[in-house]
């Protein structure tokens, strides 16, 4: 469902049981007319939560500030341009599977911790008005959908002894581009090279499609930005993320 301004987020709306929309705007040229259209559509759609997204344009920032939106986060768009060699000593106590070999059970060992790890940097989690339970609900459903056909390909890392999931990377197609959708590793399994191994598997798979690989990451998530930069990703865009709850 698409209007001239608002893009209704059916997934988040269903999870939160609130009408949620994204307001992704180009550079505003005529602020008076834009505000008028915004107010009219806001009333028509009866929105409860709006996620505003914009490049760093002064007029756009002023618009969000005037309308009492809260600056919540930012996001960087990266594209893989300089592929590196992924030669790593894979710890023997782990194994990598794909969604062809692994069936997700949300009650399985490690799943809750993975949801927490992935969701904690989300702009939804950073909105204290929504609360952590809302963010958990979003990412629980997101993870479920990932294994229900939403993703093109999924790679998981399992701890062999307990068959416990400790890492995941999923890929999706959006507007004919391949994106890393989810990437997360349990905090107690960091610095073992698991994220790099997952990324290497993803890159190998994307190469078979002869496609470019993209990823969005939160601008203030320094460790994630450094991870992608050192692995050959180049920043292509940077946007601010605002929230308003009505």
C-alpha positions in Angstrom: 0.0 0.0 0.0 1.7 3.2 -1.2 0.7 6.9 -1.0 2.5 9.8 -2.3 4.3 10.3 1.0 3.7 7.4 3.4 4.7 3.7 2.9 2.6 1.6 5.2 4.8 -1.0 7.0 2.4 -4.0 7.1 4.9 -6.2 8.9 5.6 -3.9 11.9 2.0 -2.8 12.0 0.8 -6.4 12.4 3.4 -7.2 15.1 2.8 -4.0 17.2 -0.9 -3.9 16.4 -0.5 -0.3 15.5 -0.6 1.5 12.2 3.0 2.1 11.3 4.4 3.9 8.2 7.7 5.1 6.8 8.1 8.6 5.6 11.1 8.6 3.3 11.5 12.0 1.7 13.7 13.5 -0.9 15.1 17.0 -0.6 12.2 19.3 0.2 11.9 22.2 -2.3 8.6 23.7 -1.3 8.2 23.4 2.4 4.8 25.0 2.6 3.1 22.7 0.0 4.9 19.7 1.5 3.6 20.4 5.0 0.1 20.8 3.7 0.3 17.4 1.8 1.8 15.8 4.9 -1.0 16.9 7.2 -3.7 15.8 4.8 -2.3 12.3 4.3 -1.5 12.0 8.0 -5.2 12.5 8.8 -6.3 10.2 6.0 -4.1 7.3 7.1 -4.8 7.6 10.8 -1.2 6.7 11.6 0.0 5.8 15.1 3.8 5.6 14.5 5.8 7.2 11.7 9.4 6.4 10.9 11.0 9.4 9.1 14.0 8.8 6.9 16.0 11.5 5.1 19.4 12.3 3.7 21.2 15.2 5.5 19.2 18.1 4.0 18.8 21.2 6.1 15.2 21.8 5.1 14.2 18.1 5.7 15.8 18.2 9.2 14.0 21.4 10.0 10.7 19.8 8.9 11.1 16.8 11.3 12.1 19.1 14.1 9.2 21.4 13.5 6.8 18.4 13.5 8.3 17.2 16.9 9.9 14.0 15.5 12.7 12.5 17.6 16.0 11.8 16.0 16.5 8.1 16.9 19.2 6.7 14.8 21.0 6.8 11.4 21.8 4.3 8.8 24.7 3.7 6.4 24.3 1.9 3.0 27.3 -0.1 2.0 28.2 -2.0 -1.2 30.9 -4.7 -1.5 33.6 -3.4 -3.8 36.9 -4.9 -2.7 36.5 -8.6 -2.0 39.0 -10.0 0.4 40.2 -13.6 1.0 38.2 -15.4 3.6 40.7 -17.8 5.0 39.9 -18.5 8.6 40.5 -21.2 11.1 36.9 -22.4 11.7 36.6 -23.5 15.3 35.9 -27.3 15.3 33.1 -27.0 17.8 30.9 -25.1 15.3 29.4 -25.9 12.0 27.7 -23.8 9.3 24.4 -24.9 7.8 21.9 -23.2 5.4 18.2 -22.9 5.5 18.1 -26.0 3.3 19.5 -28.1 6.2 18.3 -26.2 9.3 14.7 -25.7 10.5 14.2 -22.9 13.0 12.4 -23.7 16.3 11.8 -20.4 18.1 12.0 -22.3 21.4 15.4 -23.9 20.6 18.5 -23.1 22.6 20.2 -19.9 21.6 17.3 -18.3 19.6 16.3 -15.8 22.3 19.9 -14.7 22.8 20.2 -14.2 19.0 17.0 -12.1 18.9 18.4 -9.9 21.7 21.8 -9.6 19.9 20.3 -8.7 16.5 17.6 -6.3 17.9 19.6 -4.3 20.3 21.0 -2.0 17.6 17.7 -1.5 15.9 16.1 1.9 15.8 13.0 0.4 17.2 14.9 -0.8 20.3 16.4 2.7 20.7 12.9 4.2 21.0 12.3 4.1 24.8 8.6 4.9 24.3 8.1 1.6 22.4 10.0 -0.5 25.0 12.3 -3.5 24.6 9.4 -5.9 24.4 8.1 -4.3 21.2 11.6 -4.6 19.6 11.8 -8.3 20.7 8.4 -9.0 19.1 9.5 -7.4 15.9 12.7 -9.4 15.6 11.2 -12.7 16.8 8.7 -12.4 14.0 11.4 -11.2 11.6 13.6 -14.3 12.4 10.6 -16.6 11.9 9.8 -15.0 8.5 13.5 -15.4 7.6 13.0 -19.2 7.6 9.5 -19.1 6.1 10.6 -17.9 2.7 11.2 -14.2 3.2 14.9 -14.6 2.6 16.7 -15.8 -0.5 19.4 -17.6 1.5 20.2 -18.1 5.2 23.4 -19.3 6.8 23.5 -20.3 10.5 26.3 -21.3 12.8 25.5 -24.1 15.3 27.4 -25.2 18.3 27.8 -28.9 17.5 27.5 -30.4 21.0 24.1 -28.8 21.8 22.9 -28.0 18.3 22.6 -24.4 19.6 22.3 -21.6 17.1 24.9 -18.9 17.8 25.1 -17.0 14.6 23.0 -16.1 11.5 23.3 -14.2 8.2 20.3 -13.9 5.9 20.1 -12.5 2.4 17.1 -10.9 0.7 16.3 -9.4 -2.6 15.0 -5.8 -2.7 14.4 -3.9 -5.9 16.6 -6.3 -7.8 19.5 -5.9 -5.3 20.8 -8.5 -2.9 21.0 -7.2 0.7 22.3 -8.7 4.0 19.1 -8.6 6.0 20.2 -10.0 9.4 23.7 -10.7 10.8 24.2 -11.5 14.4 26.5 -13.6 16.6 26.0 -14.4 20.3 28.1 -12.0 22.4 29.9 -14.9 24.1 31.0 -16.2 20.7 32.6 -13.0 19.5 36.2 -12.8 18.3 36.1 -16.3 16.9 35.8 -15.2 13.3 32.2 -16.5 13.0 30.8 -13.3 11.5 33.6 -13.2 8.9 32.9 -16.9 8.1 29.2 -16.2 7.6 30.0 -13.1 5.4 32.4 -15.2 3.3 29.7 -17.8 2.8 27.2 -15.1 1.8 29.7 -13.5 -0.7 30.4 -16.9 -2.3 26.7 -17.5 -2.8 26.0 -14.0 -4.2 28.9 -14.4 -6.7 27.0 -17.4 -8.2 24.2 -14.9 -9.0 26.6 -12.3 -10.5 25.0 -9.7 -8.3 26.4 -6.9 -6.1 26.0 -7.2 -2.3 24.6 -4.4 -0.2 23.9 -3.9 3.5 22.4 -1.2 5.7 23.8 -0.8 9.2 23.1 1.7 12.0 25.4 4.7 11.6 26.3 4.8 15.3 27.0 1.0 15.4 30.8 1.6 15.1 31.8 -2.1 15.4 29.4 -3.0 12.5 30.7 -0.2 10.3 34.3 -1.1 10.9 33.5 -4.8 10.2 32.0 -4.0 6.8 34.7 -1.5 5.9 37.6 -3.9 6.7 35.8 -6.5 4.6 35.8 -4.4 1.4 32.4 -2.6 1.7 32.3 1.0 0.6 29.7 3.5 2.0 27.2 4.7 -0.6 24.7 6.7 1.4 23.9 8.0 4.9 20.5 8.8 6.3 18.9 10.0 9.5 16.0 8.1 11.2 13.3 9.9 13.1 10.3 8.5 15.0 7.0 10.1 16.0 4.4 8.3 18.1 0.9 9.8 17.9 
